[in-house]
Amino acid sequence: MPSIMSAITAASGRDFTATETTPARSSPVNLRMVRSTPTMRGGQRKPGATNPSRRDSAASARATAANSAVLRAGSCVCIEPIIIARGCDEVASCDSRTPARYSCRTVTTPVEAPLNPMQQAVVDALGKSPDWSPLPRTVVETVRTHLHDELADIAPRFSRDKPLWISKRRLSTIHGCETHHVATKDSFEWTTSTARGTVLHKAVELGVHWKGESTPADIVDEAIARLADSNNSIADFLVTLTPGDGAQLRSYAVDLYTRFEECFPKLKRTWRPVSESSARYELFDGAIVLGTKADLTLGLADQKVIIDVKSGGLHITHREDLRFYALVEALRSGMAPRRLATYSLAAARADVEDVSEGVLQAAVRRVVDGVRAIVAVEFDGREANKRPAVHCRWCPLNDTCAEGVAYLSRDADDNIDEV
């Protein structure tokens, strides 16, 4: 006899691939129905529904749908087990017709504010062009070999226990004025003018990762508090500030951080922003160490953008500083960064340079020349030369150095700051 289920559900139920009947034991009236497995996944078809031919979802899909069926309409989100709460597709919020078992909450969809011209200029300056391609890694290895060859004769004078440490500041001062380099080697003094840059960089570090609403004053206050509670040399200076000096420093820093927020777009997580990022590269088993700390980096290692934020104007030495950053990053990771940018908050402008083999080779020459000059002046007793420039303004010898006094008597650009 034919299958009863097949006869009933033939028009709207699940199709069987094959059916057959076989006698059960020896009784002619007890029949056993044998069905094959359907070729499609899911439950039975839906007899009596508006679309009976549509197959039920698989068990796992049905369980997921029961837990996360969601209707989004306007600002209302109704989370329901199976069906959509009535009325949520008609009004901005659930009304009294919504069953109590459905949980409703108001969701505010974030809408990005349009970029102002300064922010758009930053995006344009730092963005990756469609035809960009990374430097071959063989270039980095060539640069590495060149640097090691040039410093091989100096390395034996140092060791891992007593290394020669080369930083951006040390290179900058030895290439600027050797007399200033020697005078400031161990005599740095914090003031509200020199501290504002450190507070700004800490505020940028916090602001990049700050969750929720905040004001520049909130960020700066937190930055000062954290620096005062740190092991940084600025801590003693901050905790001993007079109320007047503290207010002055806070005023400086709030002004600078407000400009940063005005000039830079909100940094997205997908850009991988990292602030106060330290990098180092050791040569000759740690006898010579190159170290940097970038204000801000964006992107992965093979397409990284390194950014140095300045409170004042742009100077030619700033580009040289960033080339040193690029060299250390390339040697550390084996991959050259993509772009370098010095950003002036005063001018709302970025000085941008793509990293090329020429940029890395120029950085190698500067490091080699700087290392040899440092060794000659600091260790071999060679007389330091004098090169008056903007650094004369904060040099401790600016009252007694004739060349420095002559330089300062001229009408120099007051907008150049080293921050």
C-alpha atoms as a printed R data frame, in Angstrom:
    type eleno elety resid chain resno      x       y      z
1   ATOM     1    CA   MET     A     1  0.000   0.000  0.000
2   ATOM     2    CA   PRO     A     2  1.254   3.610 -0.558
3   ATOM     3    CA   SER     A     3  2.812   5.618  2.240
4   ATOM     4    CA   ILE     A     4  0.208   7.540  4.249
5   ATOM     5    CA   MET     A     5  2.553  10.507  4.798
6   ATOM     6    CA   SER     A     6  3.406  10.639  1.149
7   ATOM     7    CA   ALA     A     7 -0.251  10.720  0.217
8   ATOM     8    CA   ILE     A     8 -1.138  13.468  2.666
9   ATOM     9    CA   THR     A     9  1.840  15.735  2.138
10  ATOM    10    CA   ALA     A    10  2.422  15.178 -1.559
11  ATOM    11    CA   ALA     A    11  0.964  18.545 -2.533
12  ATOM    12    CA   SER     A    12  2.543  20.710  0.157
13  ATOM    13    CA   GLY     A    13  4.808  18.633  2.353
14  ATOM    14    CA   ARG     A    14  8.347  17.362  1.966
15  ATOM    15    CA   ASP     A    15  9.125  15.400 -1.167
16  ATOM    16    CA   PHE     A    16 10.652  12.012 -0.637
17  ATOM    17    CA   THR     A    17 13.388  10.758 -2.837
18  ATOM    18    CA   ALA     A    18 11.929   7.274 -2.714
19  ATOM    19    CA   THR     A    19  9.373   5.349 -0.644
20  ATOM    20    CA   GLU     A    20  8.612   1.718 -0.316
21  ATOM    21    CA   THR     A    21  6.630  -0.567  1.947
22  ATOM    22    CA   THR     A    22  7.747  -3.890  3.285
23  ATOM    23    CA   PRO     A    23  5.855  -6.403  5.338
24  ATOM    24    CA   ALA     A    24  6.614  -6.356  9.046
25  ATOM    25    CA   ARG     A    25  7.176  -9.887 10.267
26  ATOM    26    CA   SER     A    26  4.496 -12.098  8.685
27  ATOM    27    CA   SER     A    27  1.444  -9.945  9.362
28  ATOM    28    CA   PRO     A    28 -0.192  -8.635  6.162
29  ATOM    29    CA   VAL     A    29 -1.683  -5.595  7.939
30  ATOM    30    CA   ASN     A    30  1.394  -4.324  9.834
31  ATOM    31    CA   LEU     A    31  3.391  -2.427  7.263
32  ATOM    32    CA   ARG     A    32  6.650  -0.584  7.874
33  ATOM    33    CA   MET     A    33  7.414   2.573  5.882
34  ATOM    34    CA   VAL     A    34 11.003   3.113  4.704
35  ATOM    35    CA   ARG     A    35 12.021   6.600  3.588
36  ATOM    36    CA   SER     A    36 15.343   7.842  2.240
37  ATOM    37    CA   THR     A    37 17.110  10.967  3.523
38  ATOM    38    CA   PRO     A    38 16.094  14.163  1.645
39  ATOM    39    CA   THR     A    39 18.746  15.659 -0.599
40  ATOM    40    CA   MET     A    40 18.471  19.184  0.889
41  ATOM    41    CA   ARG     A    41 19.250  20.317  4.425
42  ATOM    42    CA   GLY     A    42 16.631  21.672  6.772
43  ATOM    43    CA   GLY     A    43 13.375  20.614  8.314
44  ATOM    44    CA   GLN     A    44 10.141  19.656  6.647
45  ATOM    45    CA   ARG     A    45  8.430  21.930  4.237
46  ATOM    46    CA   LYS     A    46  5.769  24.225  5.672
47  ATOM    47    CA   PRO     A    47  2.299  22.905  4.825
48  ATOM    48    CA   GLY     A    48 -0.419  25.473  5.255
49  ATOM    49    CA   ALA     A    49  2.000  28.452  5.254
50  ATOM    50    CA   THR     A    50  1.910  31.305  2.755
51  ATOM    51    CA   ASN     A    51  4.979  29.830  1.097
52  ATOM    52    CA   PRO     A    52  4.729  26.080  1.721
53  ATOM    53    CA   SER     A    53  7.499  25.239 -0.711
54  ATOM    54    CA   ARG     A    54 10.103  27.143  1.311
55  ATOM    55    CA   ARG     A    55 12.197  24.771  3.369
56  ATOM    56    CA   ASP     A    56 12.754  25.356  7.078
57  ATOM    57    CA   SER     A    57 16.245  26.424  8.069
58  ATOM    58    CA   ALA     A    58 18.695  23.991  9.605
59  ATOM    59    CA   ALA     A    59 18.527  23.438 13.349
60  ATOM    60    CA   SER     A    60 21.593  25.567 14.052
61  ATOM    61    CA   ALA     A    61 20.246  28.410 11.949
62  ATOM    62    CA   ARG     A    62 16.846  28.230 13.654
63  ATOM    63    CA   ALA     A    63 18.476  28.416 17.079
64  ATOM    64    CA   THR     A    64 20.558  31.427 16.056
65  ATOM    65    CA   ALA     A    65 17.549  33.190 14.575
66  ATOM    66    CA   ALA     A    66 15.535  32.620 17.728
67  ATOM    67    CA   ASN     A    67 18.176  34.354 19.828
68  ATOM    68    CA   SER     A    68 19.067  37.255 17.576
69  ATOM    69    CA   ALA     A    69 16.086  38.205 15.425
70  ATOM    70    CA   VAL     A    70 16.413  41.978 15.355
71  ATOM    71    CA   LEU     A    71 14.443  44.720 13.665
72  ATOM    72    CA   ARG     A    72 16.152  48.041 13.201
73  ATOM    73    CA   ALA     A    73 13.851  50.925 12.369
74  ATOM    74    CA   GLY     A    74 14.588  54.591 13.110
75  ATOM    75    CA   SER     A    75 16.302  54.703 16.495
76  ATOM    76    CA   CYS     A    76 14.462  51.662 17.938
77  ATOM    77    CA   VAL     A    77 15.964  48.199 18.155
78  ATOM    78    CA   CYS     A    78 13.614  45.400 19.193
79  ATOM    79    CA   ILE     A    79 15.331  42.176 20.170
80  ATOM    80    CA   GLU     A    80 12.899  39.273 19.951
81  ATOM    81    CA   PRO     A    81 13.073  35.494 20.030
82  ATOM    82    CA   ILE     A    82 11.275  34.653 16.795
83  ATOM    83    CA   ILE     A    83  9.064  37.378 15.401
84  ATOM    84    CA   ILE     A    84  9.354  41.113 14.950
85  ATOM    85    CA   ALA     A    85  7.532  43.234 17.484
86  ATOM    86    CA   ARG     A    86  4.577  44.905 15.924
87  ATOM    87    CA   GLY     A    87  4.753  48.626 15.523
88  ATOM    88    CA   CYS     A    88  8.563  48.965 15.564
89  ATOM    89    CA   ASP     A    89  8.634  49.422 11.825
90  ATOM    90    CA   GLU     A    90  6.173  52.286 12.053
91  ATOM    91    CA   VAL     A    91  7.384  54.477 14.922
92  ATOM    92    CA   ALA     A    92 10.680  55.666 16.306
93  ATOM    93    CA   SER     A    93 10.251  53.773 19.575
94  ATOM    94    CA   CYS     A    94  8.301  50.775 20.803
95  ATOM    95    CA   ASP     A    95  4.760  51.600 21.883
96  ATOM    96    CA   SER     A    96  2.358  49.887 24.269
97  ATOM    97    CA   ARG     A    97  1.547  47.236 21.680
98  ATOM    98    CA   THR     A    98  5.040  45.766 22.035
99  ATOM    99    CA   PRO     A    99  4.830  42.586 24.137
100 ATOM   100    CA   ALA     A   100  6.603  42.841 27.487
101 ATOM   101    CA   ARG     A   101  8.795  39.834 26.703
102 ATOM   102    CA   TYR     A   102 10.560  41.818 23.987
103 ATOM   103    CA   SER     A   103 13.432  44.002 25.243
104 ATOM   104    CA   CYS     A   104 13.789  47.357 23.535
105 ATOM   105    CA   ARG     A   105 16.536  49.895 23.741
106 ATOM   106    CA   THR     A   106 17.368  53.141 21.997
107 ATOM   107    CA   VAL     A   107 20.396  52.989 19.739
108 ATOM   108    CA   THR     A   108 22.155  56.095 18.534
109 ATOM   109    CA   THR     A   109 23.937  55.461 15.277
110 ATOM   110    CA   PRO     A   110 27.163  57.508 15.267
111 ATOM   111    CA   VAL     A   111 27.395  59.886 12.373
112 ATOM   112    CA   GLU     A   112 30.832  61.174 11.490
113 ATOM   113    CA   ALA     A   113 31.059  64.938 11.305
114 ATOM   114    CA   PRO     A   114 32.423  66.306  8.044
115 ATOM   115    CA   LEU     A   115 36.118  67.127  8.088
116 ATOM   116    CA   ASN     A   116 37.157  70.756  8.212
117 ATOM   117    CA   PRO     A   117 39.686  71.990  5.615
118 ATOM   118    CA   MET     A   118 42.658  71.463  7.960
119 ATOM   119    CA   GLN     A   119 41.622  67.904  8.754
120 ATOM   120    CA   GLN     A   120 40.992  67.089  5.109
121 ATOM   121    CA   ALA     A   121 44.454  68.401  4.268
122 ATOM   122    CA   VAL     A   122 45.933  65.972  6.813
123 ATOM   123    CA   VAL     A   123 44.048  63.054  5.261
124 ATOM   124    CA   ASP     A   124 45.226  64.060  1.798
125 ATOM   125    CA   ALA     A   125 48.826  64.458  2.953
126 ATOM   126    CA   LEU     A   126 49.051  61.134  4.761
127 ATOM   127    CA   GLY     A   127 46.930  58.984  2.471
128 ATOM   128    CA   LYS     A   128 48.373  56.227  0.317
129 ATOM   129    CA   SER     A   129 48.411  56.852 -3.430
130 ATOM   130    CA   PRO     A   130 47.065  54.053 -5.666
131 ATOM   131    CA   ASP     A   131 50.410  53.561 -7.420
132 ATOM   132    CA   TRP     A   132 52.467  53.280 -4.212
133 ATOM   133    CA   SER     A   133 54.583  50.176 -3.729
134 ATOM   134    CA   PRO     A   134 56.830  49.290 -0.757
135 ATOM   135    CA   LEU     A   135 60.595  49.454 -0.972
136 ATOM   136    CA   PRO     A   136 62.170  46.067 -1.686
137 ATOM   137    CA   ARG     A   137 63.534  44.512  1.465
138 ATOM   138    CA   THR     A   138 66.870  44.096 -0.266
139 ATOM   139    CA   VAL     A   139 67.192  47.886 -0.042
140 ATOM   140    CA   VAL     A   140 66.915  47.722  3.746
141 ATOM   141    CA   GLU     A   141 69.564  45.013  3.892
142 ATOM   142    CA   THR     A   142 71.888  47.096  1.702
143 ATOM   143    CA   VAL     A   143 71.436  50.065  4.043
144 ATOM   144    CA   ARG     A   144 72.047  47.849  7.067
145 ATOM   145    CA   THR     A   145 75.318  46.551  5.596
146 ATOM   146    CA   HIS     A   146 76.459  50.070  4.723
147 ATOM   147    CA   LEU     A   147 75.848  51.343  8.259
148 ATOM   148    CA   HIS     A   148 77.673  48.430  9.880
149 ATOM   149    CA   ASP     A   149 80.644  48.819  7.552
150 ATOM   150    CA   GLU     A   150 80.960  52.545  8.297
151 ATOM   151    CA   LEU     A   151 80.922  52.126 12.082
152 ATOM   152    CA   ALA     A   152 82.964  48.926 12.350
153 ATOM   153    CA   ASP     A   153 86.117  50.799 13.437
154 ATOM   154    CA   ILE     A   154 84.316  52.679 16.255
155 ATOM   155    CA   ALA     A   155 82.271  49.820 17.706
156 ATOM   156    CA   PRO     A   156 85.170  48.142 19.620
157 ATOM   157    CA   ARG     A   157 85.428  51.214 21.849
158 ATOM   158    CA   PHE     A   158 82.010  50.428 23.337
159 ATOM   159    CA   SER     A   159 80.186  47.383 24.678
160 ATOM   160    CA   ARG     A   160 76.740  46.177 25.677
161 ATOM   161    CA   ASP     A   161 77.484  47.183 29.278
162 ATOM   162    CA   LYS     A   162 78.719  50.634 28.215
163 ATOM   163    CA   PRO     A   163 77.040  51.366 24.889
164 ATOM   164    CA   LEU     A   164 77.093  54.503 22.784
165 ATOM   165    CA   TRP     A   165 73.473  55.634 22.746
166 ATOM   166    CA   ILE     A   166 72.370  57.721 19.752
167 ATOM   167    CA   SER     A   167 69.051  59.561 19.947
168 ATOM   168    CA   LYS     A   168 67.330  62.153 17.789
169 ATOM   169    CA   ARG     A   169 68.263  64.932 20.191
170 ATOM   170    CA   ARG     A   170 71.899  63.876 20.404
171 ATOM   171    CA   LEU     A   171 72.247  63.795 16.634
172 ATOM   172    CA   SER     A   172 70.446  67.106 16.279
173 ATOM   173    CA   THR     A   173 72.638  68.955 18.776
174 ATOM   174    CA   ILE     A   174 75.960  67.562 17.526
175 ATOM   175    CA   HIS     A   175 75.068  68.559 13.966
176 ATOM   176    CA   GLY     A   176 73.777  71.946 15.114
177 ATOM   177    CA   CYS     A   177 76.432  73.417 17.384
178 ATOM   178    CA   GLU     A   178 79.023  71.247 19.071
179 ATOM   179    CA   THR     A   179 79.570  73.802 21.838
180 ATOM   180    CA   HIS     A   180 75.831  73.820 22.584
181 ATOM   181    CA   HIS     A   181 75.868  70.011 22.457
182 ATOM   182    CA   VAL     A   182 78.555  69.815 25.139
183 ATOM   183    CA   ALA     A   183 76.979  72.571 27.269
184 ATOM   184    CA   THR     A   184 73.559  70.892 27.367
185 ATOM   185    CA   LYS     A   185 74.731  67.297 27.616
186 ATOM   186    CA   ASP     A   186 74.211  67.140 31.373
187 ATOM   187    CA   SER     A   187 72.615  70.482 32.171
188 ATOM   188    CA   PHE     A   188 69.042  70.303 30.883
189 ATOM   189    CA   GLU     A   189 66.579  72.284 32.974
190 ATOM   190    CA   TRP     A   190 62.791  72.084 32.869
191 ATOM   191    CA   THR     A   191 60.767  75.265 32.410
192 ATOM   192    CA   THR     A   192 57.146  75.890 31.480
193 ATOM   193    CA   SER     A   193 58.296  76.475 27.896
194 ATOM   194    CA   THR     A   194 60.227  73.216 27.625
195 ATOM   195    CA   ALA     A   195 57.599  71.222 29.547
196 ATOM   196    CA   ARG     A   196 54.681  72.182 27.321
197 ATOM   197    CA   GLY     A   197 55.896  69.942 24.505
198 ATOM   198    CA   THR     A   198 56.102  66.921 26.801
199 ATOM   199    CA   VAL     A   199 52.621  67.638 28.168
200 ATOM   200    CA   LEU     A   200 51.278  68.006 24.613
201 ATOM   201    CA   HIS     A   201 52.715  64.666 23.535
202 ATOM   202    CA   LYS     A   202 51.238  62.956 26.607
203 ATOM   203    CA   ALA     A   203 47.877  64.586 25.901
204 ATOM   204    CA   VAL     A   204 47.977  63.342 22.304
205 ATOM   205    CA   GLU     A   205 48.781  59.856 23.582
206 ATOM   206    CA   LEU     A   206 45.744  59.915 25.881
207 ATOM   207    CA   GLY     A   207 43.443  61.638 23.418
208 ATOM   208    CA   VAL     A   208 44.041  59.110 20.660
209 ATOM   209    CA   HIS     A   209 42.683  56.334 22.867
210 ATOM   210    CA   TRP     A   210 40.200  58.309 25.001
211 ATOM   211    CA   LYS     A   211 36.677  56.843 25.065
212 ATOM   212    CA   GLY     A   212 33.659  59.092 25.398
213 ATOM   213    CA   GLU     A   213 33.326  62.837 25.318
214 ATOM   214    CA   SER     A   214 36.107  65.071 26.612
215 ATOM   215    CA   THR     A   215 37.469  68.567 26.344
216 ATOM   216    CA   PRO     A   216 41.083  69.621 25.729
217 ATOM   217    CA   ALA     A   217 41.261  70.811 29.335
218 ATOM   218    CA   ASP     A   218 40.201  67.358 30.582
219 ATOM   219    CA   ILE     A   219 42.871  65.634 28.494
220 ATOM   220    CA   VAL     A   220 45.609  68.083 29.519
221 ATOM   221    CA   ASP     A   221 44.761  67.817 33.221
222 ATOM   222    CA   GLU     A   222 44.998  64.035 33.004
223 ATOM   223    CA   ALA     A   223 48.276  64.280 31.073
224 ATOM   224    CA   ILE     A   224 49.839  66.553 33.717
225 ATOM   225    CA   ALA     A   225 48.621  64.320 36.525
226 ATOM   226    CA   ARG     A   226 50.066  61.188 34.929
227 ATOM   227    CA   LEU     A   227 53.406  62.839 34.175
228 ATOM   228    CA   ALA     A   228 53.639  64.127 37.749
229 ATOM   229    CA   ASP     A   229 53.079  60.573 38.982
230 ATOM   230    CA   SER     A   230 55.599  59.000 36.600
231 ATOM   231    CA   ASN     A   231 59.308  58.219 36.691
232 ATOM   232    CA   ASN     A   232 59.958  60.820 34.018
233 ATOM   233    CA   SER     A   233 62.403  63.560 34.946
234 ATOM   234    CA   ILE     A   234 59.602  66.091 34.495
235 ATOM   235    CA   ALA     A   235 57.759  64.704 37.524
236 ATOM   236    CA   ASP     A   236 59.774  66.646 40.131
237 ATOM   237    CA   PHE     A   237 59.313  69.835 38.137
238 ATOM   238    CA   LEU     A   238 55.535  69.415 37.928
239 ATOM   239    CA   VAL     A   239 54.935  68.659 41.606
240 ATOM   240    CA   THR     A   240 56.911  71.736 42.677
241 ATOM   241    CA   LEU     A   241 55.221  74.209 40.319
242 ATOM   242    CA   THR     A   242 53.767  77.334 41.838
243 ATOM   243    CA   PRO     A   243 50.050  77.920 41.192
244 ATOM   244    CA   GLY     A   244 50.948  80.619 38.689
245 ATOM   245    CA   ASP     A   245 53.461  78.490 36.776
246 ATOM   246    CA   GLY     A   246 51.051  75.558 36.835
247 ATOM   247    CA   ALA     A   247 48.307  77.706 35.335
248 ATOM   248    CA   GLN     A   248 50.703  79.012 32.685
249 ATOM   249    CA   LEU     A   249 51.778  75.505 31.702
250 ATOM   250    CA   ARG     A   250 48.174  74.342 31.558
251 ATOM   251    CA   SER     A   251 47.296  77.315 29.351
252 ATOM   252    CA   TYR     A   252 50.138  76.496 26.951
253 ATOM   253    CA   ALA     A   253 49.196  72.826 26.758
254 ATOM   254    CA   VAL     A   254 45.430  73.381 26.345
255 ATOM   255    CA   ASP     A   255 46.142  75.767 23.481
256 ATOM   256    CA   LEU     A   256 48.398  73.251 21.742
257 ATOM   257    CA   TYR     A   257 46.085  70.279 22.227
258 ATOM   258    CA   THR     A   258 43.083  72.303 21.049
259 ATOM   259    CA   ARG     A   259 44.995  73.007 17.849
260 ATOM   260    CA   PHE     A   260 45.777  69.315 17.491
261 ATOM   261    CA   GLU     A   261 42.076  68.424 17.700
262 ATOM   262    CA   GLU     A   262 41.266  71.170 15.202
263 ATOM   263    CA   CYS     A   263 43.922  70.048 12.736
264 ATOM   264    CA   PHE     A   264 43.741  66.251 12.951
265 ATOM   265    CA   PRO     A   265 40.702  64.119 12.128
266 ATOM   266    CA   LYS     A   266 39.459  61.628 14.666
267 ATOM   267    CA   LEU     A   267 41.907  58.755 14.320
268 ATOM   268    CA   LYS     A   268 40.078  55.559 13.388
269 ATOM   269    CA   ARG     A   269 41.013  52.213 14.876
270 ATOM   270    CA   THR     A   270 41.511  50.785 11.402
271 ATOM   271    CA   TRP     A   271 44.348  53.300 10.890
272 ATOM   272    CA   ARG     A   272 46.197  51.579 13.776
273 ATOM   273    CA   PRO     A   273 47.262  54.790 15.546
274 ATOM   274    CA   VAL     A   274 50.100  54.430 18.049
275 ATOM   275    CA   SER     A   275 51.371  57.374 20.089
276 ATOM   276    CA   GLU     A   276 54.732  57.797 21.827
277 ATOM   277    CA   SER     A   277 56.016  54.719 19.997
278 ATOM   278    CA   SER     A   278 59.570  53.744 20.953
279 ATOM   279    CA   ALA     A   279 61.930  51.888 18.614
280 ATOM   280    CA   ARG     A   280 65.574  50.884 18.874
281 ATOM   281    CA   TYR     A   281 68.193  49.119 16.823
282 ATOM   282    CA   GLU     A   282 71.359  47.604 18.270
283 ATOM   283    CA   LEU     A   283 74.571  47.347 16.272
284 ATOM   284    CA   PHE     A   284 77.559  45.144 17.090
285 ATOM   285    CA   ASP     A   285 75.810  43.161 19.795
286 ATOM   286    CA   GLY     A   286 74.552  46.285 21.565
287 ATOM   287    CA   ALA     A   287 77.774  48.324 21.510
288 ATOM   288    CA   ILE     A   288 76.016  51.112 19.571
289 ATOM   289    CA   VAL     A   289 72.282  51.684 20.033
290 ATOM   290    CA   LEU     A   290 70.002  53.867 17.909
291 ATOM   291    CA   GLY     A   291 66.793  54.890 19.695
292 ATOM   292    CA   THR     A   292 63.699  56.893 18.761
293 ATOM   293    CA   LYS     A   293 60.269  57.774 20.141
294 ATOM   294    CA   ALA     A   294 57.736  58.895 17.524
295 ATOM   295    CA   ASP     A   295 54.894  61.223 18.476
296 ATOM   296    CA   LEU     A   296 52.416  59.300 16.323
297 ATOM   297    CA   THR     A   297 52.487  56.417 13.845
298 ATOM   298    CA   LEU     A   298 49.738  55.110 11.585
299 ATOM   299    CA   GLY     A   299 49.467  51.840  9.688
300 ATOM   300    CA   LEU     A   300 51.188  48.477  9.591
301 ATOM   301    CA   ALA     A   301 54.962  48.055  9.543
302 ATOM   302    CA   ASP     A   302 55.242  47.700  5.766
303 ATOM   303    CA   GLN     A   303 53.253  50.898  5.104
304 ATOM   304    CA   LYS     A   304 53.760  52.896  8.278
305 ATOM   305    CA   VAL     A   305 53.485  56.689  8.442
306 ATOM   306    CA   ILE     A   306 55.626  58.378 11.105
307 ATOM   307    CA   ILE     A   307 54.426  61.778 12.326
308 ATOM   308    CA   ASP     A   308 56.261  64.363 14.420
309 ATOM   309    CA   VAL     A   309 54.046  67.102 15.875
310 ATOM   310    CA   LYS     A   310 55.555  70.566 16.362
311 ATOM   311    CA   SER     A   311 54.014  73.489 18.227
312 ATOM   312    CA   GLY     A   312 55.791  76.138 16.178
313 ATOM   313    CA   GLY     A   313 57.033  76.455 12.642
314 ATOM   314    CA   LEU     A   314 58.814  73.991 10.384
315 ATOM   315    CA   HIS     A   315 62.597  73.761 10.156
316 ATOM   316    CA   ILE     A   316 64.933  71.887  7.844
317 ATOM   317    CA   THR     A   317 66.304  69.833 10.739
318 ATOM   318    CA   HIS     A   318 62.858  68.370 11.377
319 ATOM   319    CA   ARG     A   319 63.037  66.435  8.116
320 ATOM   320    CA   GLU     A   320 66.466  65.120  9.083
321 ATOM   321    CA   ASP     A   321 65.065  63.955 12.430
322 ATOM   322    CA   LEU     A   322 62.324  61.959 10.751
323 ATOM   323    CA   ARG     A   323 64.788  60.366  8.353
324 ATOM   324    CA   PHE     A   324 66.573  59.033 11.414
325 ATOM   325    CA   TYR     A   325 63.231  57.642 12.650
326 ATOM   326    CA   ALA     A   326 62.697  55.957  9.286
327 ATOM   327    CA   LEU     A   327 66.159  54.413  9.377
328 ATOM   328    CA   VAL     A   328 65.684  52.949 12.854
329 ATOM   329    CA   GLU     A   329 62.232  51.591 11.959
330 ATOM   330    CA   ALA     A   330 63.541  50.020  8.744
331 ATOM   331    CA   LEU     A   331 66.497  48.388 10.492
332 ATOM   332    CA   ARG     A   332 64.327  47.186 13.378
333 ATOM   333    CA   SER     A   333 61.549  45.637 11.298
334 ATOM   334    CA   GLY     A   334 63.323  44.914  8.013
335 ATOM   335    CA   MET     A   335 60.646  46.984  6.240
336 ATOM   336    CA   ALA     A   336 60.886  50.652  5.351
337 ATOM   337    CA   PRO     A   337 58.001  52.911  6.460
338 ATOM   338    CA   ARG     A   338 55.927  54.515  3.735
339 ATOM   339    CA   ARG     A   339 55.909  58.206  4.575
340 ATOM   340    CA   LEU     A   340 57.272  60.807  7.011
341 ATOM   341    CA   ALA     A   341 55.402  63.926  8.106
342 ATOM   342    CA   THR     A   342 56.348  66.839 10.346
343 ATOM   343    CA   TYR     A   343 53.172  68.683 11.301
344 ATOM   344    CA   SER     A   344 53.194  72.303 12.450
345 ATOM   345    CA   LEU     A   345 50.247  73.173 14.689
346 ATOM   346    CA   ALA     A   346 51.021  76.880 14.292
347 ATOM   347    CA   ALA     A   347 50.920  76.759 10.489
348 ATOM   348    CA   ALA     A   348 48.392  73.889 10.192
349 ATOM   349    CA   ARG     A   349 50.666  72.377  7.560
350 ATOM   350    CA   ALA     A   350 52.570  69.140  7.098
351 ATOM   351    CA   ASP     A   351 56.004  68.720  5.568
352 ATOM   352    CA   VAL     A   352 55.771  65.293  3.937
353 ATOM   353    CA   GLU     A   353 58.434  63.043  2.463
354 ATOM   354    CA   ASP     A   354 58.097  59.531  1.054
355 ATOM   355    CA   VAL     A   355 60.690  57.042  2.241
356 ATOM   356    CA   SER     A   356 63.054  56.010 -0.538
357 ATOM   357    CA   GLU     A   357 66.444  54.377 -0.715
358 ATOM   358    CA   GLY     A   358 67.967  57.860 -0.991
359 ATOM   359    CA   VAL     A   359 66.214  58.931  2.231
360 ATOM   360    CA   LEU     A   360 67.607  55.929  4.112
361 ATOM   361    CA   GLN     A   361 71.109  56.401  2.709
362 ATOM   362    CA   ALA     A   362 71.034  60.090  3.694
363 ATOM   363    CA   ALA     A   363 70.075  59.037  7.217
364 ATOM   364    CA   VAL     A   364 72.993  56.581  7.299
365 ATOM   365    CA   ARG     A   365 75.477  59.314  6.345
366 ATOM   366    CA   ARG     A   366 74.078  61.627  9.011
367 ATOM   367    CA   VAL     A   367 74.287  58.929 11.684
368 ATOM   368    CA   VAL     A   368 77.857  58.016 10.744
369 ATOM   369    CA   ASP     A   369 78.991  61.652 10.733
370 ATOM   370    CA   GLY     A   370 77.176  62.304 14.012
371 ATOM   371    CA   VAL     A   371 78.661  59.268 15.749
372 ATOM   372    CA   ARG     A   372 82.187  60.224 14.686
373 ATOM   373    CA   ALA     A   373 81.680  63.822 15.863
374 ATOM   374    CA   ILE     A   374 80.279  62.680 19.231
375 ATOM   375    CA   VAL     A   375 83.223  60.345 19.778
376 ATOM   376    CA   ALA     A   376 85.705  63.061 18.796
377 ATOM   377    CA   VAL     A   377 84.223  65.783 21.017
378 ATOM   378    CA   GLU     A   378 83.054  63.768 24.015
379 ATOM   379    CA   PHE     A   379 85.708  61.052 24.192
380 ATOM   380    CA   ASP     A   380 88.776  62.220 22.282
381 ATOM   381    CA   GLY     A   381 88.890  65.821 23.513
382 ATOM   382    CA   ARG     A   382 88.595  67.595 20.170
383 ATOM   383    CA   GLU     A   383 87.622  71.256 20.572
384 ATOM   384    CA   ALA     A   384 83.941  71.824 19.874
385 ATOM   385    CA   ASN     A   385 83.030  74.209 17.076
386 ATOM   386    CA   LYS     A   386 80.311  76.883 17.178
387 ATOM   387    CA   ARG     A   387 77.391  77.199 14.780
388 ATOM   388    CA   PRO     A   388 74.977  79.909 15.997
389 ATOM   389    CA   ALA     A   389 71.364  79.198 15.105
390 ATOM   390    CA   VAL     A   390 67.934  79.013 16.686
391 ATOM   391    CA   HIS     A   391 69.233  76.728 19.452
392 ATOM   392    CA   CYS     A   392 71.083  79.751 20.861
393 ATOM   393    CA   ARG     A   393 67.792  80.848 22.440
394 ATOM   394    CA   TRP     A   394 67.819  78.077 25.032
395 ATOM   395    CA   CYS     A   395 71.556  77.516 25.237
396 ATOM   396    CA   PRO     A   396 72.960  78.032 28.774
397 ATOM   397    CA   LEU     A   397 75.899  79.911 27.197
398 ATOM   398    CA   ASN     A   398 73.804  82.521 25.369
399 ATOM   399    CA   ASP     A   399 75.012  85.265 27.747
400 ATOM   400    CA   THR     A   400 78.724  84.568 27.298
401 ATOM   401    CA   CYS     A   401 79.045  83.162 23.768
402 ATOM   402    CA   ALA     A   402 79.899  86.040 21.411
403 ATOM   403    CA   GLU     A   403 78.561  84.220 18.363
404 ATOM   404    CA   GLY     A   404 75.331  83.378 20.181
405 ATOM   405    CA   VAL     A   405 74.829  86.915 21.444
406 ATOM   406    CA   ALA     A   406 75.329  88.273 17.912
407 ATOM   407    CA   TYR     A   407 72.797  85.813 16.524
408 ATOM   408    CA   LEU     A   408 70.191  86.623 19.173
409 ATOM   409    CA   SER     A   409 70.560  90.347 18.540
410 ATOM   410    CA   ARG     A   410 69.117  89.828 15.071
411 ATOM   411    CA   ASP     A   411 65.388  89.704 14.463
412 ATOM   412    CA   ALA     A   412 64.950  85.921 14.285
413 ATOM   413    CA   ASP     A   413 61.696  84.096 13.679
414 ATOM   414    CA   ASP     A   414 59.948  83.804 17.028
415 ATOM   415    CA   ASN     A   415 57.674  81.039 15.830
416 ATOM   416    CA   ILE     A   416 60.272  78.282 15.650
417 ATOM   417    CA   ASP     A   417 59.892  75.962 18.609
418 ATOM   418    CA   GLU     A   418 61.451  72.652 19.426
419 ATOM   419    CA   VAL     A   419 58.525  70.632 20.712
